[in-house]
Amino acid sequence: MQYPGTRGKQRAYWFYGDLVIIHLSGEETEGRFSLLEWLQPSEQMTPLHVHRLADHTHYVLEGEQTFYLPATSFAAGPGECAYGPMNVPHTERCTSVEPVRYLEVNSPAGFEKFVVAAGEPAAELTLPPPEQPPPDVERLAALAAEHGTEVLGPPGALP
């Protein structure tokens, strides 16, 4: 097979108070993985959730993110990785004063479709404006379920 060469089309979304840039989608990797870049504001925490269809790996570029998994938690800073296997409940929080910026590899691909469905195209490559209404968690949970992610609890709930 000849390698087709991939130049990802950068697509940016405001998603649950974060900026998410899709660098590579499953369509560009034959479904093997997706590569997303996240910018998450200080103290932002995801709802407690579990991915049923993909493993997730975070590589922190700037700031600090704390990961909460069953019976453990740890912080990752620039140059550090965190691995989240599918079917393990978890949540994350930006625990630095400045936003955390990280790359996320999802394997196999598919999570990026949830970002597209639940997010809105970003007008610029910044965090969403503060005057935006808060995310609709019920809508987010319903869309998450359609894309293989189960929301187990609200932000602040730990595994």
C-alpha positions, 0 to 999 in steps of 0.5 A: 500500500502506498502511503497517501500522505496526510495533511490534516485540515485544521477545524476548530470548535468551542466545546464545553467551554474549551477550544478544540482543534481537530488536526487529524480525523478518522477520515484522514487516518482510515479510522485508526486514530484522531489527533485533537488539540485542546485549550481548557481554562483554569479550574475547568473540569469535565463531567465524570465519564467513561469512553466505551469505544476508544483509548485516549492519550493526553500529551501536555504542552502548557499548563497542568492537568490533573487526572482522576481515575478509580483509586488514583489521581495525578497531575501532568505538566508540560512534556508529560503524558497520561493514558486513559484506557477505554471502559475506565471512569475518569475526569480531568481538571485544569489545575494551573493558573493559566489554561492547559493546552494538550494534544489528545490521541484517540484510538480508534478514531471517532471521538472527534465526531462527538466534538463536532456534534456537541460543539460549535465552530470557533469564530477564532482560535481562543477560548469561547467568549465569557458571555457564552451561555453555560453548556447544556449538560443534558444535551452533552450527555445525550450526544456523548451516549450517541458517540460511545461516551457515557456521562456518569456524573456532573463536574466535580464527581470523582470515580 
